[in-house]
Amino acid sequence: ESITNVYADAPDAHDNDSDPALLFLKRRRNRVNMIPVIAAILLPLIMFATMFACMSFSFHYNRPLATFLFVCTGFIIVAFLGMATLRSMATSNREASWMPFLFVTMLLAWTGGVLAGDLNFAFNMEAFYNFENLNFYPDVDPAAASGQMFMDAGRMVFAPNSHLDLTKSIGFKQENVYCVAPVSKALPGAVNGSHRRSLQALENYDFWAVGMNCCSGNSPDFKCAHFNDAKASGGLRLMDDDQRPFFRLAVQQAEATYKIKAAHPIFIHWSPDPLGASQAGQKQGVQRYLQGILTFLSVQCFLVAAATLIFAKPSPLELSQQEDYSAEREPVM
């Protein structure tokens, strides 16, 4: 005779399995309501994704006040959820045990979304929107154009045969070294525009490639980004207002040293692909946003799974009730 049949025929086992109270307790031990489980995954994810997007993208750039109000609205929603959690903790309903978990994860989602979005905006998206709001100028002739004509330039590509005149580069030292080199144009028929004799002597040098700590400052040894790239013929405008005065001082030093004129200097980061370089920030920002969503979803699913295992266990009250009931049914010897 099998063990299963032996225990099935035992009177106590039969009586216990047929007892409604013990069946109720056993069912409660394994019962999991999927509605709060799904809500515990989706609601924090929606909160995180919404705050992250609001702080990262064009809404933050174009409507900063509306962004602030939107973020405050998200916090108010979390605060109302916190008050509902305090009320639910007074009940013994098992579904109510999800309320503190949901409140904590919603608060973390709001905080994480706001902070991650603000960092993503500052390091990636803001520069992209700045360049998008300025004009793009192709085929700029450094020999004929004046910086005053391109005050609204964000990205520019110079005319063919435009090169950096490294012989007129210089650096201004103030803790860091602020390096500058003027953009010039090769003489007609010149093969290599990097030599002194193959570059035109311009009446006005208004376009300057800039960089930090990429020259000595004592001699014309400019070695900043793409300085020797033959494909580089344009750049992105310097957007850092804190650095601009120091680069202006470097240009003034170059004017005095080389006896040249720079009436309205425009500072650029020399680049072989100004359009692609400006869009790199956008691609990086979108990539960081998607990575953040996937990371948060993974962590949230793990936390929900752990909470589900914890909440599926019988509470101390249920265990106490089961022990009391079992003690009452034990025969008195």
Buried (B, 14 or more C-beta within 10 A) or exposed (E): EEEEEEEEEEEEEEEBEEEEEBEEBBEBBEEEEEEBBEBBBEBBBEBBBBBBBBBBBEBBBEEEEEBEEBBEEBBEBBEEBBEBBEEBEEEEEBEBBBBBBBBBBBBBBBBBBBEBBBBBBEEBBBBBBBBBEBEBBEEBEBBEBBBEBBEEBBBBBBBEBBBBBBBBBBBBBEEEBBBBBBBBBBEEEBEEBBEEEBBBEBEBBBBBBBBBBBBBBEEBBBBBBBBEEEEBBBBBBBBEEEBBEBBBBBBBBBBEEBEBEBEEBBBBBBBBBBBEBBBBBBEBBBEBBEEBBEEBBEBBEEBBEEBBEEBEEBBEEBEEBBEEBEEEEEEEE
